[in-house]
Amino acid sequence: MQKYFSSLVFLIKILIIAGAYYVISDKLLNDSNFSSFLWMERMELLGSTSLSFILLLLLFTLINWSLEILKWKTLVSFVSQISFIQAAKQSLASLTASLLTPNRIGEYGAKAIYYPKAYRPKILMLNFLGNAHQMLITMLFGCFGLLILGDHFSLQTLSVSPILGIATVLIILFISMALFQKKWINILRRSIHNFLQIPLSIHKTSFLYAAVRYLIFSHQFYLFLLFFGVDLSYSMAMPIIVSMYLISSVIPGFVLFDWLVKGSVAVTLFRLFGVDDIIVLSITASMWILNFAFPAMIGSFYVLTFKSSTLVYSESKLRP
């Protein structure tokens, strides 16, 4: 039985990695939105300055994922003290596993398997909490950005999108609770109980990491605008960028289509300011490659080398 189980686990690993690499390679080689010609043209025009841009863009990616890893390390300290390397393995492996699942659901399960079964509900809650902190930051900055854009254009249809998205989620939740009232009330009660047990210091630190991380990748997008020579002031570009992240964040989808969702929203917004569609699509595709594809390729190594018999946690360090 153990032999068959090990074979099944190995097969799942291969399928996850093969799927991730297919998505990434298809994006790099066959996606018309990622204009390599445009990249080469800008690099030739900028000369030696282009190298500085590229190094800075890569540095932003490194900082972005370092903050995400530190955020997870902080959150999981509620259950177990782990090192930065261990947090990196869990974060990057879960990213690889989430590429082929809707709304990054695979991330929850991938992180949970690093811990004993009894602790997995807490791990799921902590992962949800980290995503909730990131979403809250996105909403705060995004609403502010929409208010600024509202002074320049009539954006009723755009500003309604996040409201409709939130309303849809709430309706689904209420219908679910009506159908399974007792079950949902018990789950909600346990979740609130576990949530209240988490120290305030963990909430604050995780929220701070989420905020700084948001500033990093939103300014990375702005840096791409500068690289491609977009003539748009900082005071106007940033409201567009944060509005784009807000609107796209309430649209459900797969991580592998994240570039497409953000690209369509970004094209709609930047087109109002005369920015070429191909530039915007190239930027969103490049952002996806830097912040999802490359980290997922690293994470595929941790998926392949994962062994359930040698989990990274220490039983003696687990909190009751």
N, C-alpha and C positions, 0 to 999 in steps of 0.2 A: 504493500500500500504506500509506504514512504517513497519507494522508487517511482511509482506512478505520479505521486503528488509532486515530487521534485521535477519530474519531466514536464508536468503541467505548468509549474511555476516558471520553468525555463522557457517554455513555449510562449507564455504570456509576456515575459520580458522581451523576447525576440519580436513579437507582434507590436509591442509598444514602441520599441526602438525603430523597427522597420517603418511603422506608420509615421513616426516623428521625422525620420530622415527623408521619407518620400515627400512629405509636406514641405520641408525646408528646401530640398533640392529642386522641387517643382517651382517653388517661389523664386529661387535664385536664377534658375535657368530658363523658365518658360513664362514667367509673369511679365506681361507687357507694361504693367503699371510701374515696374521697377526698371527705369530707363538707365541702362549702363552707358548709353551714348551721352545722355545728359550729364552723368557723373564725370565721364572722361572730358567732356567739353569744359566743365567748370574747373576741373583739376588743371587742365592746360592753361586756362585763362588766369587762374589764381597763382599758378607756378608753385614756388616753395611754400607759399602761405597755405596751400591746400593741405600739406602735411600737418601743419599746426591745427587746422580745423579737424582733420581726421583723428589725430591723437586726442584732441579735446573731446570729441564725440565719444571715443572709446573710453576715456576717463569718466565721462558722465555715466556711461553704461556700468562701469565698474563700481562707481559710487552708488548708483541706483540699486544694484543687486546686493551690495554690501549692506546697505540700509535695510533692505528687505530681509536679509539673513539675520541682521541684528534685531530686527523687530520680532522675527520668529523665535530667536533665542530668548528674548525678553519674555514673550508670551508663554513659552513652554516652561520657563523657570517656575511657573505655578505648579507644575507637575514634577519636573526633573531638571537638574542643573546639567546643561550640555555645553560643549565647547563650540566655538565659532565654526570649526571644520564640520562638526556633526550637524549643526544647524544648516550649514551650506549644503551638505549631502541631502538632507531632508527637503530643503527648499528647491534645489535644482532638480532632484529626481521627481518631485511632485509636479514641477513645471512640465517636464517631459511627459509624464503620465496624463497631464491635463490637456495636452494639445488636441487630442481626438475626442474630448468629452465636452458637452455643452456647459457653458458658464463655469468652466474650470472645476466641475464636480470631482473629476479624477484627483485633483489636488488634495481633497479632504481624505479620501481613502488611502492615498499614497503616504501621507504623513502619519495617518493613524496606525498603519501596519508596523511602524517602528516601535510601537509601545504595546504593552500587554493588553489583552482584551478588556480587562476591567477599567483601564484608563482611557480607552478610545473615545468614549462619549465626551470626556473633558478635552481631549485633543481636538475633536471636531468642533467643540464650542470655541476653543482658543483660536483655531484657524478662522472660524466665522467672525470672531471678534476682531482679528487682524484685518480681515477684508472689510468689516464694518467701519473700522477707523479710517481705512483708505477711502471708502465710499463717502464718509462724512466730510473728509477734506475735499474730495472732488465736488461735492454738492455746495460746500461753503464758497470755494473759489469760483465754481461754475455759475452759481446764482449771481454773484457779484459781477462776473463777466457779462452775463446776459443783461444785467441792468445797464452796464456801460454801452453795450451794443444797441440796446433799446433807445438810447439817446440819438443814435445815428440812423437807424433804420426801423421800419415797422416789422418786428420779428414775432408777431403773435403766433404764427404757425410753428416756429421753432421753439418758442418758450413753452408752448403747450405740450410738446413732445415728452419732456421729463415728467410733467404732471400726469399725462395719460399713462406713462409707464408705471409710475408709482401707484396710481389708482388701480391699474390692472392687477398688480401684485397684491394689493390690499383686498381686492374683490376675491381673488383666488384663495387667499388666506382665510377670509371670512366664510367662503363656501366650504372649504376643507374643514374648518372648525365646526361648522354646522352639521356636516356629515359624520364627523368623528369627534364629537364634542368632548366626551369624557377622556378619550385618548389624548387629544390635543391639549386639554387643560392640564393633564398630568405631566405631559412633556414640557409645557410652558412653565409649570410650577417648578420642575426640576431644573430647567434652564435658568430661571430667575435665581433659584437658590445657589446654583454653581456660579452664576455671574456675580452675585453679591459677595461670594467668598474670595474673589480675585482682588488682591490689594490695589488700592488706588494708584500706588506708585507704578505698577505694571501698566495700568490704563494710560497714565500720563506719558510714560516712556514710549509705549507703542504708538500713541497718538502723535508724539513728537517725531518719531522716525517716519511715520506715514506722511506728515506734513513736509518734512525736509525732502523725502523721496519724491513727493509730488512736485516740489519746486525744481528738483533736479531734472526729471524727465520732461516737464513742461518747458523748461529753459533749453533742454536739449533740442526740442522741436523748434524753438526760436533760433537756436544756433544753426539748424538746418536751413531755415529761411535765409539767414545771412549767407550761408555757404552757396545757396542757389541764386543769390543776388536779388532777392525779393525786396522791393522798395516799399517797406512798410515800417512805420515807427514802432518802437517798443511798446509805447502806451496804447497802441491800437492792436498790435499783434497778439499781446498776451491775453486780452479779453476774448479774442477769437479762439485762441488755443484752449483756454480753460472752459469756454462755452462748448467747444467741440468735445472735450473729455466728459463733460456733464451729460450732454445729449447722447453720446455713444455709449455711456456707461449704463443707461437704462434700457438699452436695446439688447435683448437676450441673444446669445449666439455662441459659437465655438471660438476657442483661442486662435485656431488656424485661420479664421475669418475675421479676426480682430482688426487687421489692417484694412479689410474691405469696408467694415462698418465705420471705422474712424475716417477712412478715405472718403466715403460718400458724404459723411457729415462735414468733413473739412472742406471738400470741394464746394459744397453748398454755401458755406460761410465765407471762405476766402474768395469765391467768385464774386461776391458782393463788392470786394475791394480790388477787383481786376487782376487777381493772381491766376496765372495759367494753371489749368487743371492738371496737366502732366507733371508740373513741379510739385503740386500738393500731393498727388498720388505717389510720386517718387519719394517724397519725404515720409509719408505714412508707411510705405513699404520698407523704407530704410530703418525707420523706428522699430518696426516689427522685427526685422532681421537682427538689429543690435540688441533689443531688449527681450526678445522671445526666442528667436532661432538659435543664436550663439549660446545663450545660457542653457537652452534645451539640449544642445549637442553635448555640452559638458555633463548635464544631468543624465544623459543616456548612459554614460559610463557608470554612474552610481546605480542606475536601474539594473544594468547588466551584472554588476558585482555585488548586488544586494543578496544577503543570505539571511533567511529568517532565523537560522540557528545561532547567528552571531549578531544580534541586534545591537545598535549603537548605544542604547541606554544602559545604565547600571541599575540593577534591581535595588541595590542599597540606597540609591539616590532618589528613588521615586517617593513622592510625597503621598501620604494617605488621602 
